Amino acid sequence: MTGEEPLPYRDLVRIADRLLERGEDNPEVLSRELAYLAPGIRDELFTSDLLNAYQVFFYFYRKDPGDLERERLMLQPASALGAGVLIAELDLFEIFFSLEQGEPVFSVSDGESVLARYHGPDAYQRALRFLDEAR
């Protein structure tokens, strides 16, 4: 938590357990519950293994990215977002979802270098549009 001591892990686990009891099977409910948390606690959860990358994606974008993409994100812990999680592939291009300073970022790569990076509420759509235009 910025400027504050991080929560003890056991407290973070208790918070995550309560959140998941309410919304594990319903991403809308989980996103709403996450929004009620103090930003520092939410950021700690978003960098932990207590949530998965799909839950973080849904919190920011409130939409389902598609079956394959959802599956990929669900298989990765939120902590993997620090390095980036592969969310989509199309031809020779890949889209990675990551968090930087608590903000979502989508990077488009050709497998060797990053061709574009998008931030903000429409970042995922802009990354997909980049792929459509590149084909």
Long-range contacts (C-beta under 8 A, 24 or more apart in sequence): 1-38, 1-40, 1-41, 1-43, 1-44, 2-39, 2-40, 2-43, 4-40, 6-44, 7-41, 7-44, 12-41, 12-44, 12-45, 12-48, 12-50, 13-50, 15-41, 15-45, 16-45, 16-48, 16-50, 16-51, 19-45, 27-54, 27-55, 27-58, 27-64, 28-62, 30-55, 30-58, 30-59, 31-58, 31-59, 31-62, 34-59, 35-59, 39-102, 43-102, 45-78, 46-78, 46-81, 46-99, 46-102, 47-78, 47-79, 47-81, 47-82, 47-99, 48-77, 48-78, 48-79, 49-77, 49-78, 49-79, 50-77, 50-78, 51-77, 51-78, 52-76, 52-77, 52-78, 53-77, 53-78, 53-80, 53-81, 53-85, 53-97, 56-81, 56-99, 56-104, 57-87, 57-97, 57-104, 60-104, 60-121, 61-104, 61-121, 61-124, 65-124, 73-97, 88-128, 88-131, 90-131, 90-135, 91-135, 93-131, 93-134, 95-124, 95-127, 95-128, 95-131, 97-124
